[in-house]
Amino acid sequence: MAADEKVRIDKWLWAARFYRTRSLAKEAIEGGKVHCEGVRVKVSKEVRPGMVFTIRQGFDEKTVTVKALSDVRGPATVAQMLYEETAESITQREQLTANRQAQNLAHPDHRPSKKDRRQIHKFQDSWK
């Protein structure tokens, strides 16, 4: 693409492989999951190199800087060259992932027995 060309944000997110389809990218944008420099964007927002986007996918939130434009979905290696994730975003994401994994270690080794379920229900009913 030429340097002066612009691409819609939904097309760019799809080409950069953040979302599997353009319609999923559109839904995420309309749902407020994509911000440009702290401001919610519209689907018709035009992307230019150097713009900073915050993209929320599930539990993860990525802050990326646009390096190149593309409106064609290519291989993953090419898609990764379209953007660069900030160092702060990477460390924050890794820290949150580690925290989530640490919290999930409290799972029991077995399913509750009938007696366990009765105790659980009795405990839950006592808080109502």
N, C-alpha and C positions, 0 to 999 in steps of 0.2 A: 504494500500500500504506500501511497505517497505520504510525505510528512505532513501535508496540510489537510489530509482526509480525516474525517471523524467517524466514529462507530458508535452506535447506540449501546448503552450499558448492558441491556439484556443479551445482545449479540456477543459482546465482548466477554461477559461472564460465561456464556455457553462455550465460546471458542477457547477460553482459558481453562475450561474443564472444571469450573466451580459447581456447575449444575449439568445434569445429563441432557436436559432439553431446554429450549428457549422458554417454553411455557412455565417450567419450574423456576427458571431465573426470573421471569415476569412476576410469578406469585410471590417469590421471596422479596422482590423489590417493593411490590404493592403492600406486602405485609410488614414493611419497615425493617427488614433484615439487612439492608444495604444502605450505608451512609457514605457521603463524600465530604470529607473534612468536617465531620460532626453534624452534617445536615442530611436529612432523609432525601433520597433521590426519587425521581420519577423514571418510568420505563424509557422515556424518550431522551433522557440525559445523554449528551454526547461525551464520549471519553477522549481524552487527549493524553499523550505521554507526560508523566510527571504528576498526574493526579493521584491523590491518596484516598483509598476506599477502605472502609471497615465492613467486613462481611461476616455475618453470624450464620453458622451452620451447626445446628444441634446445640451441643454444649460449647463448641469451639467458636472463638471470635478471632478472625484474622485481619490484620492491618496490612494492606498491600499497596505498593506503589506501581503504577502502570509504567512499563518500560517500552512496550511496543503495542501496535494495534493489529487486530485481525478480525475479520468477520467470517472466517472459514474455520471450522473445527478440524484440527489436524492431530497428529500424534501427541502423546502426553509430553514427550521431550520438547517439542516445539511450543506447546502450551505453557510449559513452565518458564519459557524464555519471555513470555508476554508480561510477566509481573515479577516483583521481588517482595517477599514478605519482610517486614522490619524485624530487627533483632529483638526489640522489646516484645513484639507480638509472639515470637517464637518462644522466648523464655516464659512469658506469661501463660501461654497455652500448655507448655510442658509442666509448669508448676500446678496449674489447675487439674491437669490429667493425673498427676501424681497424687494430688489431694483426693480426687474422686476414687482412685484405686485404693487409697488407704482407708477410705470410709467404707468401701465395699468388702473389706476383709472380715467384717463382723457377721457374715452369713453362717448359719448353722450347717453342720455336716449332714443333717438328715431332715426329712419332713416331720412336722409336728405330729405326735401321736394323738389319739382321741382325747386322752387326758390333758395333753399340752394344749390342744385347741380349746377345751373347756376352760382351762386357766386363762388363756389369752382372751376369750370372750368375757369371762368374769372380770378380768382387769379392764378391758375396754368399756364394759357396761358401768363400772364404778366411776368412770370419768364423765358420764353423761349427765 
